[in-house]
Amino acid sequence: MKQGKNLNSASRFSLITLALLLSFSSYVFAQEDSTATADAAGAAESETSPAAQGGDAAAGKALFNANCAACHKLYDRATGPALYNVTERRDREWLYRWIKNNKELRDSGDPEAIAIYNEYNQTAMNAFPQLSNADIDDILAYTNTPKPEPVAPVDQAGGGGGAGGGVSSTVILGILAVVLVMLVAVLFLVNNTLRKFAVAQGVELPVKESRKPIWKAFVENQFLVLVSVIVLLLGGAYFAYGWMMQIGVDQGYEPIQPIHYSHRIHAGDNQIECKYCHSSARTSKHSGIPSLNVCMNCHKSISEVADATNEYSSVTEDYTKEFYDKEIQKLYKAVGWDQATQSYTGETQAVEWVRIHNLPDFAYFNHSQHVSVAGVQCQTCHGPVEEMEIMYQYAPLTMGWCINCHRETNVKMDGNPYYEKIHEELSKKYGVEELTAAQMGGLECGKCHY
């Protein structure tokens, strides 16, 4: 009876544990269902919200991006004034005439039109006679869109307690850990109970045989000890050699810059050519770090990143629109650009960029020779920069890596009269139609070392 009592206690304990697991699973699924229901309700509410009065804001946004966004922003001054709530500052009929043909309006002597023309350095706005009054109403409806409040990023790791926040991963892991401990305890109790029950029934339990410790068996086997020592010495020498050969090789180096610059947005989404910023790569040994004036060629008019609905959206899981906008403000602070007056203040700050690619002083490398003469693409050495959010060193830049490239790369001969004579002579010597850089002398020590 005592053994049966212990067995029943273990069974009851197992049933209680199973009930707790089922309750926990039901609670989690209930939380997920309630969250999904709330999201669906919010989406339905947003879809049924009334459209802006006086025009279609959604259609106006497309017209604004196509015709106005190059010079105007909704909430900040750019080449032209900010257009948010422009209907409260100007009469709608006056806006029709101004947008369709502002020169005609100025020539008529309209004082407001002349004042705006003088305020913005007497730079005339483009005329848009192709826009109908309905199109302009749509644009004006879009300009009345209130500025959205910044959304606080959701802490994916820590969960977000509160109503509708679901169960945090920390709580789930804690509960699972407790359940695991309880299952281990149940198995221990069941095993102990079964052993006692077997003893009570007169069943003989197997007795573990004592074995010689592994370390003793290993020490007594001299051949095995000798082989192990040799393997350890050879393995240690191999890894030591590999570690020493990595000294000075910074492949994968990915430093954080003082101003975040996304090659993915500039070279990828917007397809800006590498040599637009690194122009000295065409004619100089070094590719150079672009001056901030090059950045301001575009960012005089671009003070914020494209929003999430734009074709070239830059918002990702790790980098939000607010993050990019703050980095642009760092650029403005460095060059002394006053966004409100669209002018330079003269108060500048140096930007301490962190160098990524750095060859030893005894190694000679000329960017112009490779870029302009050989026609080597930037991605050959620097990797897929158009996909890099943070720039990193793609290639090892070791001597062996450069030599392999010289051995495998054919010299570009089309439109390159510099190599015509030497190419003809060496082609006969090697009996080939195309010469590699190595066959042209690219493996000579003096080519890369002073």
FENHURA-V418615 format. One record per residue. N is the residue number from 0. NEAR is the number of other ideal C-beta (glycine too) atoms within 12 Angstrom. Layout:
n:N near:NEAR
n:N near:NEAR
This chain:
n:0 near:9
n:1 near:12
n:2 near:19
n:3 near:15
n:4 near:14
n:5 near:22
n:6 near:24
n:7 near:18
n:8 near:19
n:9 near:26
n:10 near:18
n:11 near:16
n:12 near:23
n:13 near:22
n:14 near:15
n:15 near:19
n:16 near:26
n:17 near:18
n:18 near:16
n:19 near:21
n:20 near:22
n:21 near:15
n:22 near:16
n:23 near:23
n:24 near:19
n:25 near:14
n:26 near:19
n:27 near:22
n:28 near:16
n:29 near:16
n:30 near:24
n:31 near:19
n:32 near:16
n:33 near:19
n:34 near:22
n:35 near:16
n:36 near:15
n:37 near:18
n:38 near:16
n:39 near:14
n:40 near:15
n:41 near:15
n:42 near:13
n:43 near:12
n:44 near:12
n:45 near:11
n:46 near:12
n:47 near:10
n:48 near:12
n:49 near:11
n:50 near:19
n:51 near:23
n:52 near:13
n:53 near:21
n:54 near:29
n:55 near:25
n:56 near:26
n:57 near:20
n:58 near:24
n:59 near:33
n:60 near:27
n:61 near:20
n:62 near:29
n:63 near:36
n:64 near:23
n:65 near:19
n:66 near:27
n:67 near:33
n:68 near:27
n:69 near:18
n:70 near:24
n:71 near:29
n:72 near:30
n:73 near:32
n:74 near:24
n:75 near:27
n:76 near:24
n:77 near:27
n:78 near:25
n:79 near:29
n:80 near:27
n:81 near:23
n:82 near:36
n:83 near:23
n:84 near:19
n:85 near:31
n:86 near:27
n:87 near:13
n:88 near:19
n:89 near:25
n:90 near:15
n:91 near:23
n:92 near:17
n:93 near:23
n:94 near:32
n:95 near:26
n:96 near:27
n:97 near:37
n:98 near:38
n:99 near:24
n:100 near:22
n:101 near:29
n:102 near:22
n:103 near:18
n:104 near:28
n:105 near:23
n:106 near:14
n:107 near:16
n:108 near:11
n:109 near:22
n:110 near:13
n:111 near:21
n:112 near:27
n:113 near:20
n:114 near:17
n:115 near:26
n:116 near:22
n:117 near:14
n:118 near:17
n:119 near:22
n:120 near:14
n:121 near:13
n:122 near:15
n:123 near:23
n:124 near:30
n:125 near:21
n:126 near:18
n:127 near:26
n:128 near:18
n:129 near:14
n:130 near:28
n:131 near:17
n:132 near:20
n:133 near:17
n:134 near:28
n:135 near:37
n:136 near:29
n:137 near:31
n:138 near:41
n:139 near:42
n:140 near:30
n:141 near:36
n:142 near:38
n:143 near:30
n:144 near:27
n:145 near:13
n:146 near:16
n:147 near:14
n:148 near:7
n:149 near:13
n:150 near:11
n:151 near:9
n:152 near:18
n:153 near:15
n:154 near:14
n:155 near:13
n:156 near:11
n:157 near:16
n:158 near:21
n:159 near:20
n:160 near:15
n:161 near:12
n:162 near:10
n:163 near:19
n:164 near:19
n:165 near:27
n:166 near:27
n:167 near:21
n:168 near:19
n:169 near:17
n:170 near:21
n:171 near:20
n:172 near:16
n:173 near:16
n:174 near:22
n:175 near:20
n:176 near:14
n:177 near:18
n:178 near:24
n:179 near:16
n:180 near:15
n:181 near:23
n:182 near:21
n:183 near:15
n:184 near:19
n:185 near:26
n:186 near:18
n:187 near:16
n:188 near:24
n:189 near:23
n:190 near:18
n:191 near:19
n:192 near:26
n:193 near:20
n:194 near:20
n:195 near:21
n:196 near:23
n:197 near:17
n:198 near:14
n:199 near:17
n:200 near:13
n:201 near:8
n:202 near:12
n:203 near:9
n:204 near:15
n:205 near:8
n:206 near:6
n:207 near:6
n:208 near:6
n:209 near:6
n:210 near:8
n:211 near:12
n:212 near:10
n:213 near:11
n:214 near:11
n:215 near:10
n:216 near:13
n:217 near:17
n:218 near:14
n:219 near:13
n:220 near:15
n:221 near:12
n:222 near:12
n:223 near:16
n:224 near:16
n:225 near:13
n:226 near:14
n:227 near:16
n:228 near:15
n:229 near:14
n:230 near:14
n:231 near:14
n:232 near:14
n:233 near:14
n:234 near:14
n:235 near:14
n:236 near:14
n:237 near:14
n:238 near:14
n:239 near:14
n:240 near:13
n:241 near:13
n:242 near:12
n:243 near:12
n:244 near:15
n:245 near:15
n:246 near:12
n:247 near:18
n:248 near:22
n:249 near:23
n:250 near:20
n:251 near:18
n:252 near:21
n:253 near:18
n:254 near:20
n:255 near:17
n:256 near:23
n:257 near:18
n:258 near:29
n:259 near:31
n:260 near:35
n:261 near:32
n:262 near:32
n:263 near:28
n:264 near:34
n:265 near:33
n:266 near:28
n:267 near:21
n:268 near:23
n:269 near:23
n:270 near:14
n:271 near:25
n:272 near:18
n:273 near:32
n:274 near:23
n:275 near:20
n:276 near:28
n:277 near:30
n:278 near:24
n:279 near:23
n:280 near:31
n:281 near:24
n:282 near:18
n:283 near:19
n:284 near:19
n:285 near:21
n:286 near:29
n:287 near:22
n:288 near:25
n:289 near:26
n:290 near:20
n:291 near:30
n:292 near:19
n:293 near:23
n:294 near:27
n:295 near:25
n:296 near:18
n:297 near:22
n:298 near:30
n:299 near:27
n:300 near:22
n:301 near:31
n:302 near:31
n:303 near:31
n:304 near:31
n:305 near:24
n:306 near:25
n:307 near:18
n:308 near:15
n:309 near:20
n:310 near:13
n:311 near:21
n:312 near:19
n:313 near:33
n:314 near:25
n:315 near:19
n:316 near:11
n:317 near:15
n:318 near:23
n:319 near:24
n:320 near:25
n:321 near:22
n:322 near:25
n:323 near:34
n:324 near:28
n:325 near:20
n:326 near:31
n:327 near:35
n:328 near:23
n:329 near:23
n:330 near:36
n:331 near:33
n:332 near:23
n:333 near:27
n:334 near:30
n:335 near:20
n:336 near:30
n:337 near:19
n:338 near:30
n:339 near:15
n:340 near:16
n:341 near:27
n:342 near:17
n:343 near:19
n:344 near:17
n:345 near:10
n:346 near:13
n:347 near:18
n:348 near:18
n:349 near:14
n:350 near:22
n:351 near:13
n:352 near:20
n:353 near:22
n:354 near:17
n:355 near:29
n:356 near:31
n:357 near:17
n:358 near:28
n:359 near:19
n:360 near:10
n:361 near:13
n:362 near:21
n:363 near:20
n:364 near:29
n:365 near:23
n:366 near:29
n:367 near:23
n:368 near:25
n:369 near:30
n:370 near:31
n:371 near:23
n:372 near:23
n:373 near:28
n:374 near:20
n:375 near:27
n:376 near:20
n:377 near:30
n:378 near:19
n:379 near:21
n:380 near:29
n:381 near:30
n:382 near:25
n:383 near:21
n:384 near:34
n:385 near:24
n:386 near:20
n:387 near:26
n:388 near:28
n:389 near:23
n:390 near:35
n:391 near:24
n:392 near:27
n:393 near:25
n:394 near:27
n:395 near:23
n:396 near:27
n:397 near:22
n:398 near:23
n:399 near:15
n:400 near:21
n:401 near:30
n:402 near:20
n:403 near:18
n:404 near:27
n:405 near:27
n:406 near:18
n:407 near:17
n:408 near:25
n:409 near:26
n:410 near:32
n:411 near:24
n:412 near:24
n:413 near:13
n:414 near:11
n:415 near:20
n:416 near:12
n:417 near:16
n:418 near:25
n:419 near:16
n:420 near:13
n:421 near:19
n:422 near:26
n:423 near:16
n:424 near:14
n:425 near:25
n:426 near:22
n:427 near:14
n:428 near:13
n:429 near:16
n:430 near:10
n:431 near:17
n:432 near:15
n:433 near:20
n:434 near:30
n:435 near:27
n:436 near:30
n:437 near:23
n:438 near:28
n:439 near:31
n:440 near:18
n:441 near:27
n:442 near:21
n:443 near:15
n:444 near:14
n:445 near:11
n:446 near:21
n:447 near:25
n:448 near:16
n:449 near:11
